[in-house]
Amino acid sequence: MKRLIRICAILGALGLLAACKTTGQQSKLGVTSSVSTHIDLSDRSMTAYAEGRTKQGAKLITGKHGFKRAHGRVKLSCLKPEIVKILKQVERHYGKKVIVTSGYRSKSHNRRVRGARNSQHMYCRAADIRVPGVSKHALAKYARTIKGIGGVGVYCRSSFVHLDSAKRRDWRWGCGKKKRRKRTARRR
């Protein structure tokens, strides 16, 4: 326990306290393995987390179901079996781990990130994902072919694709050309 407190103090000083909290929760649950390497859809228990880094240096944490989380606050523990199957199919297709940038969201968090009023994230039926080395457009195109897929969404200024298991729909929030205001110099 003293060692855990010391590690938490060091992580807190480095600004990585979120990782410390996750480690603390995992140790309270008695989890001893360091990496989850397989998925069991009937398994509702927590799994351990392993850390890695992207090329850009962003921390990745492997969580429940073996998916990589973009950061420690991404909640994956309640994902419905339908969306887990979809994400696993994406992993098998590309032969790479899916990185989940958003999983479950509480109503208050959903409002903060300006999510849809009835977002499937609030019902554990959605995930925003990316796959290293795969463009969001190629990922979305493949996702539309998956049996059981509901919504597939692509957003202009983000690198992820939204996937959910609700009713079938598709959207693209494009960047479109913005009208530029003419700037005129003010005269004195």
Stockholm file with secondary structure:
# STOCKHOLM 1.0

chainA/1-188         MKRLIRICAILGALGLLAACKTTGQQSKLGVTSSVSTHIDLSDRSMTAYAEGRTKQGAKLITGKHGFKRAHGRVKLSCLKPEIVKILKQVERHYGKKVIVTSGYRSKSHNRRVRGARNSQHMYCRAADIRVPGVSKHALAKYARTIKGIGGVGVYCRSSFVHLDSAKRRDWRWGCGKKKRRKRTARRR
#=GR chainA/1-188 SS CHHHHHHHHHHHHTTCHHHHHHHHHHHHTTCCCSCCCSCCTTCCSCCCCEEEECTTCCEEEECGGGCEESSTTCBCTTCCHHHHHHHHHHHHHHTSCCEEEECBCCHHHHHHTTCCTTCGGGGTCEEEEECTTSCHHHHHHHHTTSTTCCEEEEETTCSCEEEESSSCEEEEECCCCCCCCCCCCCCC
#=GC SS_cons         CHHHHHHHHHHHHTTCHHHHHHHHHHHHTTCCCSCCCSCCTTCCSCCCCEEEECTTCCEEEECGGGCEESSTTCBCTTCCHHHHHHHHHHHHHHTSCCEEEECBCCHHHHHHTTCCTTCGGGGTCEEEEECTTSCHHHHHHHHTTSTTCCEEEEETTCSCEEEESSSCEEEEECCCCCCCCCCCCCCC
//
